[in-house]
Amino acid sequence: MRKLISGLFITLDGVVEDPHSWNPAYYNHEMTEVVQSALATSDTHLYGRRSYEMFRSVFTGPGSERIGHASLMNDTPKLLVSTKVTDTDWGHTTLISGDLAARIRELKQQPGGTISVQASPTLVRLLLNEGLLDELHLLIHPVIVGTGQRLFDGIGGPSSFDVIDTTQFTTDVISLRLAPKAITQSAVAPEPRQRAVPQPSLV
């Protein structure tokens, strides 16, 4: 079965939106190696519409010839999840619509290598909720931004992960590789019964 792996930049407060506004100060050769290694070891890239359009503009637009892994991004087969896009114009792109979970399950059963999800936090949440994601790679930045889309908002219930690997960069960014595991309701510890104690107001 093919593996489905996602990699995301994330802040201490769980924000994954607009990383260009908080990531540049932490982007160094260590992060480049991790990101490019993940891309190179997958033979298919999976995108949501917004991420697809963003990456396409970066790797086919002005100055893209100066990006070392542009050819890798342009040449790797792509899967695009969208109900709005009808005409794909970035390399070898296959459009996915309809029952997404069913289509992804079919793709994972087909011959091939790793499928990597490029950014697309909404898509990542769906894959987590459906139990389809095999690994989650988080590059945790030592910064709190306060606002923005959070990765785990909308996760449908308790989730637990096995830690595969963790590395601290010289910038203090933490590279964390996780493997989601299913939790049954019986595995969730019940809350102990206790007498309610009035709490002081923090307002």
HELIX and SHEET records of a PDB file:
HELIX    1   1 PRO A   19  SER A   21  5                                   3    
HELIX    2   2 PRO A   24  TYR A   26  5                                   3    
HELIX    3   3 HIS A   29  ALA A   40  1                                  12    
HELIX    4   4 ARG A   49  THR A   60  1                                  12    
HELIX    5   5 SER A   64  ARG A   66  5                                   3    
HELIX    6   6 ALA A   70  ASP A   75  1                                   6    
HELIX    7   7 LEU A  100  GLN A  109  1                                  10    
HELIX    8   8 PRO A  121  ASN A  129  1                                   9    
HELIX    9   9 GLN A  185  ALA A  187  5                                   3    
SHEET    1   A 8 THR A  93  ILE A  96  0                                        
SHEET    2   A 8 LYS A  78  VAL A  81  1                                        
SHEET    3   A 8 SER A  42  GLY A  48  1                                        
SHEET    4   A 8 THR A 114  GLN A 118  1                                        
SHEET    5   A 8 LEU A   4  THR A  11  1                                        
SHEET    6   A 8 GLU A 135  HIS A 141  1                                        
SHEET    7   A 8 ILE A 174  LYS A 181 -1                                        
SHEET    8   A 8 SER A 160  GLN A 168 -1                                        
END                                                                             
